[in-house]
Structures are given as structure tokens and as C-alpha cells.
Amino acid sequence: MSTIEQVVDIETSDGAMAAVKHLPDAPGAHRAVIVIMEAFGLNDNIGGIARRFAEQGYIAIAPDLFHRSGRMNYAPYDKLMEYREQLRKGFSDTTIVSDVAATVRHLQADPNVIGPVGIVGFCLGGRVAYMSAAAVDGIGAAASFYPGNMFPEDGSYSAVDDAARIQIPLLGCFGEDDGNPSPAMIKKVDAALTTHGIEHSFHSYAGASHGFFCDDRDSYRAEAAQDAWSKTLAFFAEKLTSK
């Protein structure tokens, strides 16, 4: 399916937040998915994932969660630590929730969007998707790819604590060779979600590490990425359509 790309501004408490929006070039109403960036920022790879969702018939939007540091800034893959402090200026767990909520409101105001929206995120975005499942109204299903920093050393956040607040289906895709999150961390989250009766499906891939879905990085693993993509499409097709 052919698509249309737009760059839109979403109003937040801290000013306009740019977002890359891809729409199916087809009339009628569509389900919607929010695509959340990696720690590098809103780059072409994340925009490309949004386009892939639009090709499948979704309205897909990728918000620039680092907008407080400038408009659509991002770090090269080999220079994250050099850019990290500047990119994260004004960025926090509080702004994560408020920015995702603003993105949901933007989609709810779009007359071509039907139903609750999905959210999918990668790396930092995987954590954002998980947090949003617990804290943002209007989301019907969440997919989290290798969410980093789920148990920070300073104790500022715990994915286990958030498990009690989640009320929507979750999909998780992880690399068995990843250290953040490690298989042990994922096991803790899995157990917490099970304890609270949260519908979830977790998938771990042998020989894959952090970033296995990103085909612009050396960590890319084609077979794992293709399987995870298929599972993600099937997940949203079922969970968003059934709402």
C-alpha cells in the first residue's frame, strides 16, 4: 500500500513537539500505532518503521520525545554518548508520560483514526511503551522491544511496580544475549505481569542482542527481526481490531 508522509506539530506543556506521521494513501478510517524512538532520537530508521506500519494500513506516528533539546535532533549510531546529555535536556519519566498522552490525544482528534491506539517502542522506546501501557489512557495494546533501564540502579523506576498498573495486552521481544534488559530482568517482569493477571506474550531470540530489529546497526539480526515484525503485526491486528 502506498503511503503519505507528514511532519506534524503536537502541542505539549513545553511547546510544540514534532512528529513524523505516515498515512495509508487510501480513503476511510484506520487503526493507529505510535512508534517510539530508540535512545538515538527520531531518526530515519524510526520514521521508516512508521512507514512500514502505514503500508500495512495503519496511521503511524513517531513523536520526537527529545523536542525540548531542539527540533528533531538525533545522534549518529556511533556517537550516542557524545550527544546523549544534550539530547536528553528536559527529558524525564514525567515528560515521557505527558508527551505520549499528547500524541494519543492528537490521534483521537484525527477523524480518520478509529478505536484505541497501539504503541510500539525500541530500546529507550521499549521502556516508553511499557511505561505508557501503565500510565496513559487511550492505548489498547503495547509492544516493547528490548526495553532498556527497566531497573535503574538509583531505584527511580521499577518495571515490576508498573506491572500492577497495566490493564492492556503486552507483547515483548528480546534478545537472549542482551544485558539491558537481561534475561533475568525479563523473567522478573514476566513473573510480575503473571501475578497481576496481565495478558502478555514474551519472545526471546537466541543469538540476538540489543538493537536486533534495527537494520542500520551492526546488532541487526534479520531472522529475529522478521519474526518479531510478523508477531507485532499479528498482535496489533488482533488486539486493536477486537476493541
C-alpha positions in Angstrom: 0.0 0.0 0.0 1.3 3.4 -0.9 1.7 6.0 1.9 1.8 9.7 2.6 4.4 11.2 4.9 3.7 14.3 7.0 5.6 16.2 9.8 3.1 17.5 12.3 3.4 19.5 15.5 1.7 18.2 18.6 1.1 20.7 21.4 2.7 19.8 24.8 3.1 21.7 28.1 6.6 22.6 26.9 5.7 23.8 23.4 5.3 22.1 20.0 6.6 18.5 19.6 7.4 17.5 16.1 6.2 14.0 14.9 6.7 12.1 11.7 3.3 10.8 10.6 2.7 8.2 7.9 -0.8 7.5 6.5 -2.1 4.9 4.1 -2.9 6.5 0.7 -6.4 5.1 0.9 -9.7 6.6 2.0 -11.6 5.6 5.1 -10.8 5.1 8.8 -7.8 3.3 10.0 -6.3 2.0 13.3 -3.3 3.9 14.6 0.1 3.0 16.1 2.5 5.2 17.9 6.2 4.3 17.1 8.7 5.3 19.8 12.3 6.0 19.0 15.5 4.5 20.3 17.9 6.3 22.6 19.4 7.9 19.4 16.3 10.0 18.8 13.8 10.4 16.0 16.0 9.3 13.0 15.2 7.9 9.6 15.1 4.3 10.8 12.2 5.1 13.2 10.4 7.0 10.5 10.9 4.0 8.3 9.2 1.8 10.8 6.3 4.1 10.9 6.1 4.0 7.1 6.1 0.2 7.3 3.1 0.3 9.6 1.3 2.6 7.2 2.0 0.2 4.4 0.0 -2.3 6.4 -2.9 0.0 6.7 -2.2 1.9 10.0 -1.9 5.6 10.6 1.5 5.6 12.3 3.1 8.4 14.2 6.6 8.8 15.7 6.9 11.6 18.2 10.1 13.4 18.9 10.4 12.9 22.7 13.7 14.9 22.8 11.9 18.0 21.5 13.0 20.1 24.5 16.6 20.0 23.3 15.7 21.2 19.8 13.6 20.1 16.8 14.2 16.6 15.6 17.7 16.2 16.8 19.3 12.8 16.9 22.6 11.1 17.5 24.7 9.1 15.0 24.8 5.5 16.0 28.5 5.6 16.9 28.3 8.9 18.9 25.4 8.3 21.4 27.5 9.2 24.5 28.8 12.4 22.9 25.2 13.6 22.1 23.3 12.0 25.0 23.4 14.8 27.5 22.3 17.4 25.1 19.6 15.2 23.5 18.0 14.5 26.9 17.8 18.1 28.0 14.4 18.4 29.8 13.6 14.7 29.2 12.3 12.6 32.1 9.9 9.9 33.0 7.3 12.7 33.6 7.7 14.1 30.1 7.5 10.6 28.6 4.0 10.2 30.0 2.8 13.7 29.1 4.3 13.5 25.6 2.8 10.1 24.8 -0.6 11.3 26.2 -0.4 14.3 23.9 0.3 12.0 21.0 -2.7 9.9 21.9 -4.9 13.0 22.0 -3.6 14.0 18.6 -4.7 10.7 17.1 -8.0 10.8 18.9 -8.7 14.1 17.3 -7.9 12.7 13.8 -11.2 11.8 12.2 -9.5 9.1 10.2 -8.4 7.2 13.3 -10.7 4.6 14.8 -10.5 2.8 18.1 -7.8 2.7 20.8 -4.3 3.1 19.5 -1.3 0.8 19.7 2.2 1.7 20.8 5.5 0.1 19.9 8.9 1.1 21.0 12.5 0.1 20.7 15.4 0.3 23.2 14.5 3.5 25.1 11.2 3.4 23.2 10.6 -0.1 24.5 10.7 1.3 28.1 8.4 4.2 27.0 5.9 1.7 25.5 5.8 -0.3 28.7 5.5 2.8 30.9 2.7 4.2 28.7 0.8 0.9 29.0 0.7 1.6 32.7 0.1 5.3 32.7 -1.6 6.6 29.5 -5.3 6.3 28.7 -6.4 5.5 25.2 -3.9 2.9 24.4 -5.3 -0.5 23.6 -2.1 -2.7 23.2 1.6 -2.2 23.7 4.7 -3.9 22.1 8.0 -3.4 23.8 11.3 -4.3 22.0 14.4 -4.7 24.3 13.4 -2.0 26.8 16.4 -0.6 28.5 16.7 0.8 32.0 13.8 -1.1 33.4 15.5 -1.4 36.8 17.8 1.7 37.1 20.4 1.5 39.9 19.2 4.6 41.6 15.8 2.9 42.1 13.9 5.7 40.4 11.8 3.3 38.4 10.8 -0.4 38.6 9.0 -2.3 35.8 7.7 -4.7 38.4 5.9 -1.8 40.2 4.4 -0.7 36.9 3.1 -4.2 36.2 0.3 -3.7 38.8 -1.0 -0.7 36.9 -1.1 -2.2 33.4 -4.5 -3.2 32.1 -3.9 -3.8 28.4 -2.2 -6.7 26.4 1.5 -6.6 26.1 4.0 -8.1 23.5 7.7 -8.3 24.4 10.6 -9.0 22.0 14.0 -9.5 23.5 17.5 -10.8 22.6 18.9 -13.6 24.7 22.4 -12.0 24.5 21.1 -8.6 25.7 22.4 -7.2 29.1 19.9 -4.4 29.3 17.4 -5.9 29.7 19.0 -9.2 30.6 17.0 -12.5 30.5 16.9 -12.3 34.3 15.3 -8.9 34.2 12.7 -10.1 31.7 12.0 -13.1 33.9 11.2 -10.7 36.8 8.8 -8.6 34.6 7.2 -11.7 33.2 6.5 -13.0 36.7 5.1 -9.7 37.9 2.7 -9.5 34.9 1.6 -13.1 35.5 1.0 -12.4 39.2 -1.3 -9.5 38.3 -3.1 -11.4 35.6 -1.9 -9.2 32.7 -2.2 -10.7 29.2 1.2 -10.8 27.7 3.4 -12.7 25.3 7.2 -12.5 25.6 9.6 -13.8 22.9 13.3 -14.1 23.2 15.7 -14.7 20.3 18.9 -16.8 20.5 21.9 -15.1 19.0 20.3 -11.6 19.2 21.3 -8.7 21.4 20.1 -5.2 22.0 19.0 -3.4 18.8 18.4 -6.6 16.8 15.5 -5.1 15.0 17.4 -2.0 13.6 18.8 -2.8 10.1 21.0 0.2 10.3 23.1 -1.2 13.2 25.6 -4.0 13.4 23.4 -5.6 16.0 20.7 -6.3 13.4 19.6 -9.9 13.1 17.4 -10.4 10.1 15.7 -13.7 11.1 14.8 -12.4 14.6 13.7 -9.1 13.2 11.4 -10.6 10.6 9.8 -13.0 13.1 9.3 -10.2 15.7 7.8 -8.0 13.0 5.3 -10.7 12.0 4.4 -11.2 15.6 3.9 -7.5 16.2 1.6 -7.2 13.1 -0.5 -10.2 14.3 -0.6 -8.8 17.8 -2.0 -5.4 16.8 -4.3 -6.9 14.2 -5.9 -9.0 16.9 -5.8 -6.7 20.0 -6.7 -3.4 18.3 -9.4 -4.8 16.0 -11.1 -6.6 18.8 -11.6 -3.4 20.9 
